[in-house]
Amino acid sequence: MTYLLLFFEFFQTGLFAVGGGLVMLPFIQQMIERYPEWFGTLQLADIVAIAESTPGPIGINAATFAGFSAAGVLGALTATLSVVLPSFIVVSLIAPVLAKYRQNRLVNDAFTGLHPAVTGLIAAACWIVLRIAVLRGSVADGFFQAIDWRCAALFAVLFACTQIKKIKTLHPVVFILLGGLAGVVLGL
């Protein structure tokens, strides 16, 4: 039954998470609430860290890790295949039709309408990542008491570095390695 649920949840995620891998995070967050036995909020941080730092599409990496956390190797395969299947079906069926009607005003308007929806989903994903990375306690105890200031400072420093023109040209792997090194040194 777990594999069927994994298939359904990740198929649904693959079908509706339009906009890239990070857009999957709100869907995975809902899975945590519905199926806490699969993985928890702390594992979501691991899912994001692993998916972001390993080669390959973030969404597929996240599905693989989440499926493995929920049901081992077979769960990883189930989640990975089910998150990819909707895209394969949609591209196979719709691509020829879309090519024919791409200049249609209604089709263009539909794609234009997707932009704000995707932006909202990406913003929700960013909030989830920020909340996992920086907030450690309960906000009910007070916002400033809930912040892990070491993580917040590391985030601020690395973000500021990405805004400096000379540093901005560095490969993203450099920032991943620096973040990992800082995490080890600071015991994060």
Secondary structure, 3 states (H helix, E strand, C coil): CHHHHHHHHHHHHHHHCCCCHHHHHHHHHHHHHHCCCCCCHHHHHHHHHHHHHCCCCHHHHHHHHHHHHHHHHHHHHHHHHHHHHHHHHHHHHHHHHHHHHCCCHHHHHHHHHHHHHHHHHHHHHHHHHHHHHHECCCHHHCHHHHECHHHHHHHHHHHHHHHCHHHHCCCHHHHHHHHHHHHHHHCC
